[in-house]
Amino acid sequence: MRSRLFLIIFILLFGLNYQALAKNDQNIPVAFIDRDVIISEALSVKSIRTQLDDKRAELQKNFAAREEELHKMEEDLSKQKAILSAEAFEKKVADFKTKVSNLQQDISIKGSELENMYMNAMEMVYNKIKNISAKIAKEQNVNLILFLMKKNQVFYAADGIDFSNEVLERLNKELPNIEIKK
C-alpha cells in the first residue's frame, strides 16, 4: 500500500514539475478521475444499485415466506412427535432438514448471482470509463489518467487535472442506464 501511494505521489509530483517546466500551452501529462464522484453520482451506477435493491427485496420476501413455511413445519413436527412412530418421525425430521438445507443453498446461490450481476454491470461501467478516459486523454494530450479516491490519495492537484466532472457528464450521456443480467 505504501509503495502504491509513493508511486502515485511520485507520478503526480513528476507530472506537476514537468508541467511547471513546460510552456503554458503544452499538454498536461497527468490527470485523474475521482472514483468516489463517479461511483456516487453516475446514473448507470445508481441504476445498478436500484435494480439490485429491487431484486434483493424480492428475494428476501420470497425467502421470508419459505422460512415461515419451515417454522410451521417445525411446529407441526414437534406436535407429531408423540403420535408418530420413531421411524416415521425420523423420516419427517430428515425431510425437514433437507428443506432447510435447500433454503440455505438457495440463499447462497441467489446471493452469488446478485454479486455476479453487480460485478458484470460494474465491469461495463468501468469499461465505458476507460473508453471515455482514453478519448479525453487524446483530446487533452494527457499521457496518464489515474482513477483513484481523491480524498485519500490526492494531497494536491493543480487546476485542470481533475477530469471527474467531464467523465461523469460523458458517462451519464453515453451510458445512463444498465440492465443487470444473470
Backbone bond lengths (Angstrom), bond angles and torsions (degrees), N, CA, C in turn:
res aa  C-N    CA-C-N  psi(-1)  N-CA   C-N-CA  omega(-1)  CA-C   N-CA-C  phi
1 M - - - 1.446 - - 1.529 110.27 -
2 R 1.351 116.25 -43.21 1.460 119.68 179.75 1.517 111.35 -64.06
3 S 1.333 115.24 -41.16 1.461 118.32 -179.21 1.525 110.58 -65.81
4 R 1.323 116.42 -36.24 1.465 120.24 178.12 1.528 110.81 -65.91
5 L 1.338 116.06 -43.32 1.451 121.00 178.50 1.526 109.73 -64.50
6 F 1.335 117.40 -42.83 1.454 121.82 177.84 1.519 110.41 -59.57
7 L 1.335 116.41 -44.09 1.458 121.18 179.95 1.525 110.79 -61.66
8 I 1.311 116.72 -44.09 1.468 120.35 179.63 1.523 110.43 -63.22
9 I 1.336 116.30 -45.60 1.468 119.95 179.33 1.523 110.06 -62.64
10 F 1.332 117.39 -43.36 1.463 121.36 178.68 1.523 110.68 -59.31
11 I 1.315 116.04 -47.10 1.470 119.83 -179.32 1.522 110.22 -61.80
12 L 1.331 116.09 -44.71 1.462 119.00 -179.99 1.526 111.57 -64.59
13 L 1.328 116.86 -45.71 1.461 119.32 -179.89 1.524 111.32 -64.58
14 F 1.318 117.05 -42.45 1.456 120.54 176.90 1.519 109.78 -60.29
15 G 1.308 115.75 -43.98 1.461 120.22 -179.72 1.515 111.63 -64.79
16 L 1.337 116.29 -41.34 1.458 119.74 -179.96 1.524 110.74 -68.57
17 N 1.333 117.42 -40.89 1.464 120.30 176.83 1.519 110.27 -63.74
18 Y 1.310 116.56 -41.82 1.458 121.53 178.16 1.521 109.24 -61.18
19 Q 1.317 116.43 -41.75 1.464 120.21 -179.53 1.530 110.03 -66.22
20 A 1.321 117.16 -40.09 1.455 120.34 -179.44 1.526 110.97 -65.13
21 L 1.320 117.19 -35.14 1.459 120.81 179.61 1.526 112.14 -77.94
22 A 1.311 115.86 -26.27 1.462 120.16 -177.11 1.520 110.35 -77.08
23 K 1.314 114.77 162.47 1.459 119.80 175.77 1.516 109.00 -69.61
24 N 1.308 116.87 156.15 1.463 121.28 -178.00 1.517 112.81 -60.63
25 D 1.315 118.18 -28.19 1.460 119.68 -177.15 1.527 112.81 -88.25
26 Q 1.326 117.63 1.26 1.463 119.49 178.72 1.520 110.46 -82.63
27 N 1.321 114.22 171.84 1.459 120.08 -174.26 1.523 113.28 -74.07
28 I 1.329 114.63 163.52 1.459 122.32 173.06 1.524 105.42 -91.39
29 P 1.325 119.47 115.87 1.458 119.33 -174.47 1.531 114.05 -74.41
30 V 1.333 117.12 -26.88 1.461 120.96 -176.56 1.522 109.17 -131.72
31 A 1.324 115.16 140.37 1.465 120.90 175.27 1.524 107.25 -143.80
32 F 1.322 115.35 171.88 1.456 117.90 177.22 1.517 110.71 -144.39
33 I 1.327 113.70 162.60 1.459 122.91 175.16 1.521 105.87 -123.63
34 D 1.316 116.41 128.81 1.462 121.63 179.48 1.525 109.26 -78.42
35 R 1.318 115.49 109.47 1.465 122.01 -177.38 1.527 111.51 -57.82
36 D 1.329 117.16 -40.81 1.464 120.35 -177.68 1.524 112.06 -63.13
37 V 1.324 116.70 -38.35 1.467 120.40 178.17 1.526 109.80 -63.13
38 I 1.309 116.55 -47.65 1.465 120.84 -178.11 1.524 110.48 -63.53
39 I 1.326 117.27 -49.19 1.464 121.47 -175.84 1.526 111.56 -66.33
40 S 1.308 118.36 -33.27 1.466 119.45 -177.81 1.524 113.30 -86.64
41 E 1.333 118.36 -23.86 1.459 119.46 -172.66 1.529 115.64 -116.47
42 A 1.300 118.72 -10.71 1.472 120.52 -178.11 1.527 110.28 -68.37
43 L 1.317 116.04 133.05 1.464 121.33 179.87 1.521 111.53 -60.99
44 S 1.321 116.74 -39.15 1.467 120.08 -179.09 1.527 111.22 -64.42
45 V 1.320 117.43 -39.50 1.466 120.75 179.65 1.525 109.90 -69.48
46 K 1.324 116.67 -39.71 1.470 119.83 176.22 1.525 110.34 -62.27
47 S 1.319 116.47 -39.53 1.461 121.55 177.80 1.525 110.67 -62.24
48 I 1.312 116.45 -43.58 1.468 121.10 178.61 1.524 109.92 -60.66
49 R 1.326 116.35 -47.43 1.467 120.29 -179.26 1.525 111.57 -60.43
50 T 1.326 116.54 -44.39 1.466 120.61 -179.51 1.520 111.00 -61.50
51 Q 1.320 116.40 -46.84 1.465 120.03 -179.99 1.526 111.58 -62.83
52 L 1.322 116.61 -42.11 1.467 119.81 179.14 1.523 111.29 -66.10
53 D 1.329 116.70 -40.07 1.463 119.84 177.54 1.521 110.78 -61.63
54 D 1.333 116.55 -41.82 1.471 120.62 178.08 1.526 111.03 -63.11
55 K 1.323 116.33 -45.84 1.473 120.08 179.56 1.527 110.90 -64.44
56 R 1.326 116.33 -40.45 1.463 120.74 179.49 1.530 110.52 -64.03
57 A 1.329 117.40 -42.68 1.466 121.07 178.93 1.524 110.87 -63.62
58 E 1.326 116.41 -41.43 1.467 121.09 178.17 1.530 110.66 -62.19
59 L 1.321 116.38 -44.51 1.464 120.62 178.71 1.526 111.39 -64.32
60 Q 1.325 116.60 -42.38 1.462 119.67 179.91 1.523 111.01 -62.81
61 K 1.321 116.25 -38.76 1.467 120.32 177.70 1.530 109.76 -62.96
62 N 1.322 116.17 -45.78 1.461 121.76 179.03 1.528 111.15 -61.83
63 F 1.323 116.52 -46.80 1.461 120.27 -178.50 1.525 111.43 -67.76
64 A 1.322 117.44 -35.05 1.468 120.30 177.73 1.527 110.39 -63.66
65 A 1.329 116.71 -40.16 1.469 120.46 178.00 1.529 110.34 -64.34
66 R 1.315 116.31 -42.00 1.472 119.81 178.69 1.529 111.35 -66.46
67 E 1.323 116.84 -37.63 1.463 120.28 177.35 1.522 110.73 -65.15
68 E 1.319 116.44 -39.39 1.466 120.80 177.92 1.529 110.16 -61.51
69 E 1.325 116.91 -42.95 1.471 120.78 176.41 1.529 110.68 -59.40
70 L 1.318 116.08 -41.75 1.467 119.81 179.94 1.530 111.60 -65.90
71 H 1.333 116.73 -37.28 1.468 119.54 176.84 1.526 110.74 -63.10
72 K 1.334 116.22 -41.44 1.469 119.85 177.83 1.527 110.33 -64.16
73 M 1.334 116.32 -42.02 1.469 119.78 177.80 1.528 110.93 -61.24
74 E 1.325 115.79 -39.30 1.463 120.02 -179.82 1.528 110.71 -65.29
75 E 1.329 116.34 -41.92 1.469 120.20 177.20 1.525 110.83 -62.74
76 D 1.335 116.32 -45.02 1.469 120.40 178.32 1.526 110.68 -61.11
77 L 1.318 115.86 -39.98 1.462 120.32 179.53 1.527 111.34 -61.28
78 S 1.321 115.68 -44.56 1.471 118.40 -179.06 1.529 110.97 -65.06
79 K 1.338 117.16 -32.56 1.472 120.56 177.37 1.530 111.03 -72.07
80 Q 1.318 117.03 -32.92 1.466 121.48 -176.26 1.533 112.90 -82.35
81 K 1.306 117.42 -11.24 1.469 120.39 -176.09 1.529 111.74 -57.19
82 A 1.310 115.72 -40.38 1.470 119.63 -176.54 1.530 112.29 -74.55
83 I 1.342 117.30 -27.33 1.471 118.82 -174.84 1.527 113.91 -99.45
84 L 1.319 118.41 -15.49 1.471 121.19 -179.79 1.522 110.87 -93.84
85 S 1.304 114.19 154.40 1.469 118.38 173.19 1.531 108.03 -69.14
86 A 1.306 115.82 159.64 1.470 120.40 -178.97 1.522 111.22 -58.66
87 E 1.319 115.70 -40.19 1.467 120.70 -179.26 1.533 111.23 -66.14
88 A 1.314 117.09 -45.17 1.471 121.71 179.52 1.529 110.48 -65.41
89 F 1.334 115.94 -40.05 1.460 120.15 179.37 1.530 110.56 -64.72
90 E 1.310 117.55 -44.67 1.467 121.61 178.97 1.525 111.21 -61.06
91 K 1.325 116.22 -37.06 1.470 120.04 177.81 1.529 110.29 -64.58
92 K 1.334 116.99 -42.79 1.472 120.76 178.92 1.529 110.80 -66.87
93 V 1.325 116.93 -38.23 1.470 120.97 177.41 1.527 109.74 -63.58
94 A 1.320 116.83 -42.85 1.469 120.73 178.72 1.529 110.58 -63.27
95 D 1.332 117.43 -41.65 1.468 121.08 176.77 1.526 110.72 -61.94
96 F 1.331 115.46 -42.41 1.464 120.71 179.38 1.532 110.29 -62.24
97 K 1.324 116.83 -46.29 1.471 120.91 -179.91 1.528 110.94 -62.28
98 T 1.325 116.28 -36.12 1.467 120.32 177.22 1.523 110.30 -63.72
99 K 1.329 116.66 -42.89 1.472 120.33 179.39 1.525 111.11 -65.53
100 V 1.325 117.33 -39.65 1.469 120.99 176.83 1.527 109.74 -63.05
101 S 1.312 116.18 -45.19 1.465 121.16 179.03 1.529 111.23 -61.94
102 N 1.326 116.30 -41.69 1.471 120.33 178.07 1.523 111.33 -62.08
103 L 1.334 116.39 -40.94 1.465 120.04 178.39 1.526 110.26 -63.42
104 Q 1.312 116.77 -46.07 1.469 120.21 179.28 1.525 111.07 -60.94
105 Q 1.315 115.88 -40.19 1.467 120.35 178.89 1.534 110.33 -66.14
106 D 1.332 117.01 -42.49 1.465 120.72 178.18 1.525 111.17 -61.91
107 I 1.333 116.29 -41.54 1.468 120.28 178.53 1.528 109.71 -60.94
108 S 1.309 116.60 -44.57 1.465 121.05 179.61 1.530 111.39 -63.80
109 I 1.323 116.54 -44.92 1.470 121.12 -179.24 1.524 110.61 -63.26
110 K 1.328 116.43 -47.13 1.472 119.75 -178.89 1.527 111.04 -65.14
111 G 1.339 117.02 -35.88 1.464 120.08 176.17 1.521 111.24 -62.73
112 S 1.324 115.85 -42.33 1.470 120.41 177.35 1.525 111.16 -65.34
113 E 1.329 116.43 -39.54 1.469 119.79 177.96 1.523 110.92 -62.50
114 L 1.338 116.81 -42.91 1.467 119.91 177.63 1.522 110.72 -61.49
115 E 1.318 116.36 -43.34 1.464 120.62 179.25 1.529 110.81 -61.88
116 N 1.323 117.03 -43.09 1.468 120.75 178.40 1.523 111.50 -64.88
117 M 1.331 117.04 -40.27 1.467 120.17 177.69 1.526 110.10 -61.16
118 Y 1.337 115.85 -43.25 1.459 120.74 179.04 1.531 110.55 -62.34
119 M 1.323 116.26 -47.73 1.466 120.39 -178.23 1.530 111.41 -62.38
120 N 1.320 117.33 -42.69 1.470 120.65 179.42 1.523 111.35 -64.56
121 A 1.323 116.45 -42.83 1.462 119.97 180.00 1.530 110.64 -66.31
122 M 1.334 116.96 -42.87 1.459 119.97 -179.93 1.528 111.14 -67.60
123 E 1.310 117.22 -31.27 1.466 119.98 175.78 1.530 109.97 -62.29
124 M 1.325 116.73 -38.35 1.465 120.16 176.58 1.525 110.43 -63.32
125 V 1.327 116.82 -41.11 1.468 121.04 178.38 1.528 109.79 -63.57
126 Y 1.327 117.26 -48.49 1.468 120.51 -179.05 1.530 111.79 -62.46
127 N 1.314 117.12 -38.38 1.468 119.54 176.93 1.520 111.07 -63.40
128 K 1.326 116.69 -40.12 1.467 120.28 178.06 1.530 109.73 -66.25
129 I 1.333 117.15 -39.89 1.468 120.52 177.60 1.530 109.98 -61.86
130 K 1.317 117.37 -41.74 1.475 120.75 177.45 1.525 110.76 -60.84
131 N 1.325 117.12 -44.72 1.469 120.59 179.48 1.522 111.16 -62.71
132 I 1.317 116.12 -45.35 1.468 120.41 179.36 1.527 109.61 -63.36
133 S 1.322 117.25 -42.93 1.468 121.33 179.65 1.520 111.34 -61.14
134 A 1.320 116.56 -41.04 1.469 120.38 178.69 1.528 110.56 -63.12
135 K 1.333 116.85 -41.61 1.472 120.05 178.12 1.521 110.64 -63.07
136 I 1.329 116.42 -45.43 1.467 120.45 -179.86 1.529 110.23 -63.94
137 A 1.323 117.01 -41.24 1.470 120.53 179.45 1.524 110.58 -58.95
138 K 1.326 116.90 -42.75 1.470 120.22 178.81 1.524 110.77 -67.21
139 E 1.336 116.40 -43.15 1.469 120.40 -179.16 1.528 111.69 -63.62
140 Q 1.329 116.76 -38.32 1.466 121.71 -174.34 1.535 113.05 -99.67
141 N 1.329 116.97 3.27 1.470 121.49 -176.11 1.529 112.05 54.86
142 V 1.313 115.45 45.25 1.461 121.73 178.36 1.523 107.85 -96.15
143 N 1.323 115.86 135.71 1.461 121.01 -178.42 1.519 113.51 -88.32
144 L 1.335 116.83 -25.74 1.457 120.83 -175.42 1.523 109.31 -148.77
145 I 1.335 116.54 128.59 1.465 121.30 173.23 1.524 107.22 -120.57
146 L 1.326 115.34 122.71 1.464 121.59 179.40 1.526 109.45 -96.70
147 F 1.317 116.42 142.77 1.465 123.22 177.88 1.521 105.66 -113.54
148 L 1.339 116.78 100.67 1.456 119.89 -172.69 1.518 112.23 -147.55
149 M 1.330 115.13 175.99 1.457 120.65 178.37 1.522 108.31 -88.43
150 K 1.312 116.12 110.67 1.454 120.86 -174.38 1.530 112.14 -61.01
151 K 1.318 116.92 -44.01 1.462 118.14 -172.81 1.525 112.65 -66.44
152 N 1.325 118.20 -26.60 1.465 120.97 -178.47 1.519 113.71 -103.06
153 Q 1.320 118.01 -21.18 1.454 119.00 -170.40 1.523 114.50 -122.06
154 V 1.303 118.32 -5.31 1.465 120.47 178.56 1.526 108.14 -119.56
155 F 1.324 115.49 115.43 1.452 120.47 -179.53 1.522 111.86 -90.00
156 Y 1.306 115.58 -28.88 1.457 120.92 178.68 1.518 107.85 -152.93
157 A 1.305 115.15 139.83 1.463 119.88 176.01 1.523 108.36 -140.50
158 A 1.315 115.66 125.26 1.462 120.52 176.19 1.521 108.66 -67.07
159 D 1.310 115.10 154.90 1.464 119.33 177.48 1.520 109.94 -58.82
160 G 1.304 115.43 139.58 1.452 120.51 173.76 1.513 115.98 92.31
161 I 1.341 118.70 -0.08 1.464 117.57 179.58 1.529 112.87 -106.65
162 D 1.329 117.49 -4.07 1.468 121.15 175.91 1.526 107.59 -94.10
163 F 1.331 116.31 108.38 1.461 121.64 -178.01 1.525 112.40 -99.61
164 S 1.327 117.27 17.72 1.469 121.44 -175.46 1.521 112.28 -57.70
165 N 1.315 116.78 -48.75 1.470 119.58 -176.70 1.522 112.10 -65.79
166 E 1.315 116.41 -39.05 1.465 119.71 178.78 1.531 110.90 -65.97
167 V 1.329 116.27 -42.62 1.466 120.07 177.91 1.523 109.94 -64.61
168 L 1.324 117.10 -43.72 1.465 121.37 179.64 1.525 111.02 -60.27
169 E 1.318 116.44 -44.64 1.468 120.73 179.50 1.532 111.12 -60.79
170 R 1.311 116.40 -46.79 1.473 119.83 -179.96 1.530 111.54 -68.13
171 L 1.317 116.68 -39.64 1.465 120.81 179.18 1.525 110.31 -62.13
172 N 1.326 116.89 -44.67 1.465 120.52 179.23 1.525 111.87 -64.32
173 K 1.330 116.14 -31.96 1.462 120.13 178.75 1.529 111.29 -76.49
174 E 1.330 116.91 -44.75 1.465 121.28 -174.15 1.527 113.91 -84.29
175 L 1.330 117.22 -26.71 1.464 120.70 -176.99 1.534 109.30 -142.58
176 P 1.344 116.37 69.79 1.467 118.82 -176.47 1.528 113.83 -74.21
177 N 1.319 116.79 -21.39 1.459 120.16 -174.54 1.526 109.29 -149.10
178 I 1.322 115.43 144.00 1.461 121.43 174.23 1.514 106.91 -130.88
179 E 1.314 115.63 129.54 1.461 119.17 175.15 1.520 107.72 -90.42
180 I 1.328 115.34 118.18 1.464 118.34 -178.71 1.523 110.05 -75.14
181 K 1.327 114.18 142.84 1.462 121.33 -177.39 1.513 109.15 -134.52
182 K 1.340 115.49 161.86 1.474 120.33 177.90 1.503 110.94 -66.36
